[in-house]
């Protein structure tokens, strides 16, 4: 039997809680000293690279091998650059370019930034196959809708990130791409047979395992072909039978946020945590919403109680804790071994910090390569010589992306073409308006008009606004910063993401700030 203090320590080892603040709270530092295995950073914890480095140093003063995780996809979902928007294009843009060497370089560049800030685990890349264009939560976060393409870029991303000493995490197993439901709110159902799952959803995860991915994140998904009753996060058939035994994955299995409604609504925080561990998960991600000491305490108590009553085997908990410690050892050993090279490659600590604040050069170059332009006979000549009027259509908030991350084309265009005006409209701004085109054209006059959308095909009010406006102004430039399902406008610009880098690339194209060769190549694409 374990001693009275050992079970709580084992239980704490498998938790990766979040917290509030840009410095380490006393409760986090105390629990690290008592055995907490890791923490998860969110946008609320990030002000600057230097501040994050100071924060992680505080954490390591209590536990040198603490796993410091972050959900940094280097795209629309960004925590490390959430205040300004990512300076990299995101997965769909990299998939559109389809140059695995570029994907690997972008991920390696990101890894250097994260490692320099003391982060050891990144909950990325997203290796879902986005074969449902109406997917409300994946979209541009995926490399594409083709399984082999997602597999080769997921593998490249993993290699690049881990070469910098940061553990990668392929997600959301066994595949969140073909859903029309967001697991933050409910349980999506992946209703395909085993053959289809093997040919599509599982392909990128097999490739990720072959590439040596250190961790895999579970999805709160119901996959009846494997388990008709339990979502993947809580299913032993999926986590142990499929992922461990059939696919041969021996790394860390971490859950998606355990407070998400996909598992919490039915099982509660404590129930979902215990069931996930029993099913084969090794680490519990929590704290997006429940970022307090009481939550961590509740989960530790629930795990201990489950072991004592036999609901969770002590051997399973020990195995999970051992896998957490093994990943912690890998990150500590790897980052220590390459630390000197990392600093040398980045030009020293101060130069790296400035580079991160200013943005990723390789990321911006990748975003420029991703831009695709489609023209019609009504297309205006580029570059524009007159400052345009920009209207950005804001869709409902995507909880994974967050409301705080800037996006758009208006701001960078105003830098390149002084006098540019811009306005942002949401569905409520056009609802009940007698002439919905009036708010769009207001202020434009005879100037060039640029309409900016995100996943226009998923939002009927955006499609209607586009159609009405183009009937009056067929020369309009339409910039699609989401998944480009349809093409519209006199000139259509697809950026394959809404990051800062994507917005800058579109603005450069419109304003003629791209090098002539790139402008010609983009227009010919």
Secondary structure, 3 states (H helix, E strand, C coil): CCCCCHHHHHHHHCEEECCCCCCCCHHHHHHHHHCCCEEEECHHHCCCHHHHHHHHHHHHHHCCCCEEEECCCCCCCCCCCCCCCCCCCCHHHHHHHCCHHHHHHHHHHHHHHHHHCCCCEECCCECCCCCCCCCCCCHHHCCCCCHHHHHHHHHHHHHHHHHCCCECEEEEECCCCCCCCCCCCCCEECCCCHHHHHHCCCHHHHHHHHCCCCEEEECCEECCCCCCCCCHHHCHHHHHHHHHHHCCCCCEEECCCCCCHHHHHHHHHHHHHHHHHHHCCCEEEECCCCCCHHHHHHHHHHHHHHHHHCCCCHHHHHHHHHHHHHHHHHHHHHHHHHHHHHHHHCCCHHHHHHHHHHCCHHHHHHHHHHCEEEECCCCCCCCCCCCCEEEEECCCCCCCCCCCCCCCCHHHHHHHCCCCEEEEECHHHHCCCCCCCHHHHCCCCCCCEEEEECCHHHCHHHHHHHHHHHHHCCCCEEEECCCCCCCCCCEEEECCCCCHHHHHHHHHHHHCCCCHHHHHHHHHC
